[in-house]
């Protein structure tokens, strides 16, 4: 099975980091994967996106044009990618930052007020991981167990104190019910 | 399980170069290859190597020229506009018959162009680039694993044939992360380099590194000798991957990121019952002419998929020798074709080919 994931939002929201987490989790599960960032002039406030492909087969193109799973954390990203999602795919929307609803009726949609949840839980920079927690809960793009190992891979020893809070953010997203 | 690590393509080149025995890196930053230089800046001082950010690309390639003369493994890296600046030095290195590795993580051009991926330096890499009659061995990685593997191969081939090698990558492969298995650090294959300038210890004649031959008959002789060597390289070193070609009626030819996209298109076409395969050149010079010529006697048409307005297509046409139609599917300027666009071009080729 192959899952094509597109994560998009503003630079600074941890879009690439969220993708890296999924990529590392996939690596630990022994799957084939690719992670491709948008690169260049995207800085804080600009747009950022990344393509993650997880597969049991060798991966062809690492560029995701029609995602199975779309994760959007700002309105321009929803406007841009909504129609690209495969029929039957799933769109995850940060409903704190995106006020409109998804127009399509042939896809599944999850609205998560990730940015508000992050603020309420005193982790304002971890809305990205709350989104990922929800995605894993809903779509099983990667396995639930072994989260800690994947967090250990992407949070450097220098920032060891942040490991716990990343795990907590994943759990908040995972537990969230609309 | 093999020891897989997740790395960016640019970082994989750097680590593979170090493991291949390269201890000298000279460069100048440019997107989208800067991670390579950054990695070298971090690692080289710790392993007694040299990392030097030169004042310009021109300075960097001439530093490579200097170290190459001593027979040590040496490299530089840049992206398209920076590689243009290096051409004079590359020509001198080729004219002095020295081995080195030059990495081009291509971006859109011409001019300053853009920073998104491209393959439009194909002509520059395979047909000279600098002045004079010369060739580089040109390797085209299509995955992060190949970024590592072909880096090591580039050093080996450069040493073996005493000529510069170029790794012709693109911004996508440079920026993406994939699992990669890195080769163990090896003893640098002890290629005998009696030509290197390492000090005579008063025991032998001076070695001279030079590309200036004012006597035309002598220069002609040098050029002919070099071309004899190039013939051997063409005979022995052409590499390619063949994908679903066994029963193919149509053949897509693509390298680097375009080959990754094309693979998806070939798989999609097969699901629709279209008998199409892919030949992916791994060496662009020497170009896998024989593989193309062999395919030409079996297929009804070729499709060249490239991120240029049609550069590799000329080599395909030369190799297939007017046997069947050769069409082009291209995007340029940093845009990349989708698998659907490639599939559309395959169908168009089928409509036109008889």
Interface residues (C-beta under 8 A of the other chain):
Chain A: X20 X23 X24 X27 X30 X32 X33 X34 X35 X36 X37 X39 X40 X41 X59 X60 X61 X62 X63 X65 X153
Chain B: X1 X4 X6 X31 X32 X115 X116 X171 X172 X175 X176 X177 X178 X179 X257 X260 X261 X263 X264 X267 X336 X338 X339 X340
